């Protein structure tokens, strides 16, 4: 199809300076940590920051990583077309962060793992661990390709700069500072980029509201145009966005992203105490709300500005995801440096997400594959291998961005990928943590069923897009445009609608038309239901045979009362508790291993907050926990 988009302005020197500063500072942080940490040549230091991070930068890093350019560019366009119901994601974020902090984090943190998927080997077997790691690698590369493509599209739209050239630049910078500085560079760069994102959004909000006639005008126009109809309680699962799809479906989707995702958990376990990790998650929730609010209000302002002349219908842009950068150039083009600030805002979200993905991919590959095959690697060799893996995955994620141009709307594409992969993974971890009776056959069978169901509906929806009566985009007007639509443009719209309503497969208007936010729920329910059924048919596992700390009771989460575990060091044998499995095998008396309502006492002054520190389980880096039965 012919690209009818055109630029509404060009970058000035000040714009390029602001944009370039983002890359320079990001790269500089990587160089700083490479020099600062050059004497700490270990894979643990590189991959998890020595497990000594504080809650503040980790919270900013978490927010920046998951509020990517998909949010900066895609969310306002979504609000522009479908209304402000997108804000209900805030409800989902709240449930997700709470469940992650109180249900999943304690298990991962206290077991002292580096890769999230190490848990699956401790709970089930190595086969499950390898399968889950491969699924995560595929999911992350696909998702990262989408978030690399989004800001490159923005830069292409507002300046005419080569699309693939900007993608290549993004990949180089992310790979550069990830490879040099490791997790510490990623976290601190994310913190800087989070600030840039907020400043960029505020600039658009202030100038946009002013050009649109003020907040009252924005509210009135949005209400008249149906954009303020937030609470639609229709329970139809085929509807794209309702209160239930956004809150319930959104919770399952984002819990798969947060609760059991390596990128999130890796930064949480890098914190120096469990208390810091929990605070990082709750502070991150505040950041999620702020960015969500900015994105939704930006979409409403953009609708008010274009309420009588929609640039997409008029042919000024070729895709809805180009609306936000087009709008920014129109309202900020007269102010040198400000368009560059917005593009820096979009790229900040992407750089943080890509960097976190590259670091997480390198971590799981090293921990789940390399270290298992070569157990006698020196710290220096392990460190260099970790850096090499960062380069490999940097190239892979950048290359994947090419395919993202064929995936449709970036918000739906990104969350669909997470839903199809994240739901079954969430179900698998839930089987292990919440259902002690689950056996190996149940875990494997459940994962297969969950993956099959979620990909069946997700791929089917890609082939057979949902009809407009399910997506229900709101009306857009070109009545105020000073030019007429071409007959060709009108015919294209007519053909597109007709194609959706004829010669459709019988599942296309039911199963394949399900809201993309339910893909994760489908995968989760399929995995858990099949896993428990297979477990019952093949013989439940005896909970007493499970290593302590690998399961968790829901009642503790509901009652806001986290059980306190104490891992004894068995003073007679002087065992190193870093080897969690060996300690359990030699001492099968669970009462002697775990004492409730006690806190670990550490002799290390740096590891004293809130009881637990996962560094206590890393026998290569820290001392043992000293506790007597």
N, C-alpha and C positions, 0 to 999 in steps of 0.2 A: 504493500500500500504506500502511496506517495506520502512523504512526510510534509505536512502543511504547517509545521511549527516554524516560528521565526523568533529571533532575538528581539527584545524590546530595549536593549541597551548593551553597552560594552563595558568591560572592566577598565577602570582608570588605574593610574600608577598606584594610588592609595589602596585600591582594592587588591591588587596583586601583592602589595606589601603586607597587608593584613593577612591575606591567605597564606603567603609564604611564611609568615611568622609562626603560624600554627605548625607547619612542618619542621621549621628550624627548632622551635622549642621542644617539640616532641622528640626529635632526633637527639637534641642536646641532653634531654633527661636520660635517654638510653646510654649516651656516652658517659655522662656523670656517674651512673651506677656501675658501668663497666670498669671505670677507673677506681671508684670507691671500693668495690667488692672484688678487685682483681686478686687479692690474696686468699679469698674464700672460694677456692676452686672445687666446689662440690655440686653434684646434681641437686641436692636438697636445697642448697642456697639459691641456685638458679631457678628451680621449679616452684618452690614454696616459700621463697624469701627467708629461709632460716626459721620459719614459723615464729617470727617476732614482729609481725605487723600490728598496727593499732587500728581501732575501729573506724576512726574518721576517714582516712584515705581509702580504706577498703569499702566503706559505705558509698563514697563518691564513685569509686571504681565500679561497683556493682550497678549503680544507677546509670552511669555513662555507657556501660557495656550493653545493657539491655534496652535502653532508650536510644536506639541507633538512628541512622538517617531514615530508617523505615518509619520512625515516629516523627522526626523533624519534617519530612517531606510528605510521607504517606498519610499520616493521621489527619492533618488539616484538610487534605483533599478528600478524605473519607467523610469528615464532618460536613464539608462543602456539599457533597453529593447526597449523603444519607442522614445528616442531622447530628445533633449533639449527644445522641444516645451513647456515643463512644465513651463518654465520661463514666459510664457505669463500670468500665474496666477498673476504676478505682476501688470498687467493692471487691472485685476479684483479686487485685493486688493485696488488699488487706488480709484476706483469707490465706493467700499463698505465702506471704511473708510469715504470718503467725504459724502456719503448719510447718514451714521449713525450719523456723527457729526452734520450735518446741517438739517437733516429732522426728524430723530427719537429721538435723544438725547434731544433736547429742550422740546419736549412734555413730555417725561418721567421725566426729571430732574425737570421741573417747577411744575409738579403736585405733587411732594413730595412723590411719592410712594416708597415702599420697594420691593414688588414683581412686576415684569413687568406686570403680569396678572391682577393686581388691575386696570390697565387702562381699561381692557375689561369690568369690572363691571361698572366703571364710564361711559363708552361709550355705553354699551349695557345692560347687566344684569349679575347676578351672575352665571347663567347656563353657559354662554359663558366663563366666567373666570375659572370655575371648569373644563370644557372640555379642554380648552387650557393648564391648569396646568397639567392635566393627560397626555396629549400628550407630553408635555415637559419632564415629569418624565420618561416616557417610552423611549423617544428619547435619553435622557442623559445617562440613565443606559446602553442602548445598545451601544452607542458610547464609553462610558468610558470602557466598557468591551474590546473593540478593542484596545484601547490605553494602557490598562494594559497588554494585551497579547503580544504586539509588543516587548517591551524591555525584557520581560521574555524570549521570543524566542531568542533574541540577546544574552543574558547571557547564555542560554542553548547551543547555537551554538558555542560560543567561549571558553567556559570553561567546558561544560558538566554538569554544575550545574542544579539541578532538576528544571524543568520548572514550576511546580505548586508551588514549595517551594518559588521561587522568586516572583511569583504572590502574594502569601500569605504575603510575607514580604512587598511588595509594598503597599498592602491594609492596613496593620497594621500601617506603618509609616504615610501614608496620613491621615488615620483616627485619629491617635494620635495627630498630630499637628493641624489638623482642629478642633478637639474637644477641645483642650486646649486653643488655641489662637484666634480662630474665623477668621474673614476676614483679620484683620491686619496681623496675622501670615501667612495666605495664600498669601497675596500680597507681603510681604517682603521675604518670602521663594521663591516665584516665581522670584523675582528680583535676588536673589542669583543664582537660577537655570538657569536663562537666561544667566548669565555670564559663567556658566559651559558649557552650550550648545555651545556658541560661541567659547570658548577656545578649546573644544573638536573638533569642526568642523575645526578650523584653524590648529590644529595638524594633522588631516587627510589630509587636503589640502596641507600643506607644505611637509610632508613626502611622500604623495602619488604622488605629482607632481614630486618630486625628483626621486622616484623609476620608474616613468613612462617615464623619459627622459626629463622632463622640460615642460613648458607651450606650447612651439612651437610644440613639439611632440604630446601633448594632443590635441591641436587644429587640427593638420594635420590628426591624426588618426581618431578623431571624425568626421571630415569632410568627410574623405574617407568612413567611415562606415555609413554615412547618418545621424549621430546624430545631425548635425548642421542645418538640414532642419527645421527651426523653424516655418516659416510663410507658413502654408498650409491653403489657403483661400477657401477650399472646403466647400460649404454650406450644404452638406449632414448631417442631424442630426443623422444619424446612425453611423457616424465615431466617434471613441472614443475620440481622441484628434485632434482638428484643431484649427485654430485661433479663430473661432467663438464659438466652444464649451468651450474653455478655458476662453475666455474673457466674452462672454455673459452668457453662462451657469455657468461659475465660479462666475460671479457677483451675479446671483440669489442664487447660493448655499451658498456663503460666506455671503451674505446680510442676509440670514436666520440665519446664525451663529452669526453674529455681530449685525445687526440692531435691532433685537427683541428678542435676546437670553438673558435669565436671568443672565447667568454667566458674559456676557459682561456688560450689563446694570447695574447690581448690583455693579460692581466695578466703573463704571462711576458715579453713583449717590452717591458713598461713598466719592467722591472728595468734597473738601470744597466749591468750586464754580463751576458754569457751565463752566467758562473759563478754569479751571484746567481740567475738564472732557474732554473738546474739545481738549485741548493740549495733554492730555494723548492719545487720539485716533490718532492724527496726528504723535506724536512721536512713537507710536506703529507701524504706517505704515512704518517708517524707519526700525524698527526692523524686520518687516515682509519681507521687501526687502532684508535685510542682510542675514537672515536665508534661504530665498528662493535661493539667489545667491549661498550660501555655499552648499546647497543641490544639486543644478543643476551641479555645477562644480565638486563636489564629484562624481556624477554619470558619468560625462565625463572622469574623471581621472580613475575611476574604469573600464570603458569600454576600455580605452587605455591599461591599465595594463593586461586585460584579452582578448584583441582583437583576439588573436590566440589560446586561450584555455579557453573557457567559462566553469566555474565550475558547472553551472547548467546543461548544456547539457552533461558534462562529468560525472555527477552523484556525484560530491563532495558535493553539497548541494541539499536538496530535494524540496526547494521552492525558488522563486525569492527573497522573503523578507529576506532570510538568506544571500544574497550576500554581503550586506554592512558589517555586522559583520565578515564574513569570510575574506573579503578584509582587514579589519582593523587588524585582527590578523596576517595576512600574512605580512603586511608592518610595523606593530608596535610591533610584538611579541618579537623582540630582545631588546626592550626598556622597562625595568621594570617600571610599573606605567602607561604607556601610553595606553595600552589596557583597563586598569581600568578607565582611563580618558574618553575614548570613551563610554564605557558602562555607566559611570556616566552621560555623555552627553545625551544618549538615555533615561536614567531613569529620568533625570532632566525634560525632556519634558513630561514624563508620570506623575511624581509626581505633577507637576504644574497643569496639566490638570485634574487629578483625584481630587486633593484638591479643585480646583475651582468648579468642578462638585458637589462634596459632599457638599460644602458650599452653592452653589446655590440651590441644591435639598432640603437641610434643610430649607433654607429661604422660598422657595415657599410653602413647606409643612406647615411650621409654619404660615406664613402670610395668605395663601389661605384656610387652613383647620382648624388648631388648634385654631388660634386666633379668627376665625369666630364662632367656637363652644363654646369656653370658653373665654368670653370677659373680665372677671374680674381677670385674672391671675396677680399675683404680678410679679415684675421685676425679682425677684430671681427664681420663678417657671418658667417663660418664658425662662430665661437663661438656666436652667437645661434641659428643654424640647428641646431647640435648640441643646444643646450638645448631648442629647440622639438621636436626629434625625441624627446627623452627624455619630454616630456609626452605626445606622441602614442602612443608605445609603452607608457607607463605606463597610459594609458586602455585600450589594446587588451588588455594582459595581465590587467588587472583584470576587464574584461568577459568574457574567456575563462574566468574561474573559474566562471561560471554553468554552462557546459557540462560542467565537470569533475564536477559532482554526478551525472552520468549515466554516468560512465566506470568504475564498479566500484571494486575495491580500488586504493588510491592508489599502492602500490608497483608493482604490475603495470602499471597504466595509465601511470605515469611512465616506466618502463623500456621499455615497449612503444613509446611515442612515440619515444624516443631510438633504439631498435633499428631501427624502420622507416625513419627518416631518417638516423640516424648510420651505419648499415652501408654503404649506397651511397656516402655522402660519404667514409667511410674508404677504401672501395675506389677512389674517384676520385683521392684524394690519393696513395694507394699506387701507383696506375698511374703517376702523374706522377713520384713521388720514387724508387721502387724499380725501375721498368722504363723505362729511357731510350728503348727502341724504340717505346713507345706513341705513336701519332699522334693527331691531333685526332678523326678518325672513330672510333677505338677508344675514346677518352675519352667522347665523347657517346653512342655506342651502348652502352657498358658502363654508364653512369649510368642510361640509360633502362631497360635490362634489370634492373639492381639495384633500382631504385625500384619497378618493376612487381612483381617477385617478393616483396619485403619487404612492400609494401602489400597484395598479394594474400593472403599468409598472415596478416598482422596484422588486416586488416579482416574476413577470413573467421573468424578466431578470436573477434572481438568479436561477430559475428552468431551463431556456433555455439560457445558456450563448451565447453571441454574437459570430458569426463566425469570423474567423481570418481575413477575408477580410475587416471587419469593424474595428477590433482592430489594425490590421496591425503592429504586432511586427517586429522589424528590425532583420536582419540576425545576427546570432551568430556563431562563428567558433570554432572548436576543432582541427583544422589542426596542431596546435603547441603542442598539448598534447603529453606526452610521454607514453600514454597508449591508448588502443582502447576501443570504446564503446561496450558494450555487445549486443548481438542480442536481449536479453530481453528488454534492454533499448530502442532500436530502435523500437521494436514492440509496446511498450507502447505509444510512441509518435505517431505512425501511427494510433493506435486504437483511441487515443484521438481526432485526427483531423477528423477521419472518423465519430465518434459519433456526431460531430457537424454539419455534412453535410447530414445526413440521418434521416428519420422518425421524422421530426420536425413539430411542430404545425404551422399552417399557419401564426399566428401572431409573431412567433419566429424570423423571419427574417425581420420584420418591426417594429411593436410597441415595442416588447420586446428587440429589438436590438438597441434601442435609446441610445445615449451616456448617461452614468450615471450622467454627469454634467447637463443634461437637466431635471432631475427628479424634481428639485426644481422649475424650470420654469413652468413645467407642472402643479404642485400643485398650484403655484402662479396664473397662468392664469386661471386655472379652478375655483379657489376660487373667484377671482375678477370678472370674467365674470358671473359666476352663481349668485354671491352675488348681482351684479348690476341688472341682469335680474329679479331676484326674488323681489328685491326692487321696480323696476318699475311696476311689476305686482301686488304687494300688497300695493303700495302707498308709495312714498318717504317720508323720515322723514323731518320735518321742521328744517333746520339748526339752527334757533333761539332757539330751545328747547335744544340744546346741550350745556353742561357746557362749559364755556370759557376755552380755552387752550387745549382742547382735539382734535382739528383738526389743520391742518397746510396747508398753501398754498404752492404749488410747486414753484410759482413765486419767493418766498423769497429765496429758495434754488438756483434757477437758477441765480438770480441776486446777489448772495452772500450777501443778505441783510436780516438778521434775524430780525423778528418783535420782539419788546420789550414789554412784558406784564407787567402790574402792577396789583397786586391783592390787592385791598383796604381792610382795616380792618373794614370799616364801624364804625367809631368812636362812633356813637350814640348807637349802640348795643354792641360794644366791643366784636365782635365775634372772635373766635379763627379760624384762617384760616387754621389750620391743618386739620379741617374737611371741606374739599373742597366742598363736596356735600351739606352739610347743608348751607354753605355760599351762594351757588348758588340758592338753593331752596327758601331762604328768600329774595333774591335780584335778581329778574329776569331781571333787566335792565342791559343788557350786556355792554352798554356804560359806566355805572357807575363802572363796575367791571374791565374792561380792558381799559387802555389808551395806545395808540401806541406811540412808540419812546420815552418811559420813562424807567428809570431803577429803580429797587428797591433800596432804601436807608436803610441800616441796621445800628442799633446802636452798633452792636457787631463788635469790631475791627477785629476779626478773620474772618469775613465773608464779606469782602469789595470788593473783586476782581470781575470785569466784571459783576456787577449787581446782577445776581441771585444766590441764594444759596438755595438748596433744604432743608437745615436745617430749613429755615424759615417756612416751612410747617409742621414741626414735633413739635406739641405743647407739647409733653412730654419731649422734650430735649432742646428746645431753645425758645427764645422770639418771639413774633409776629412781622410781618412786619408792620411798621408804614408808611402809605401813605394816604394822603387825596385826596379826589376826587376834 
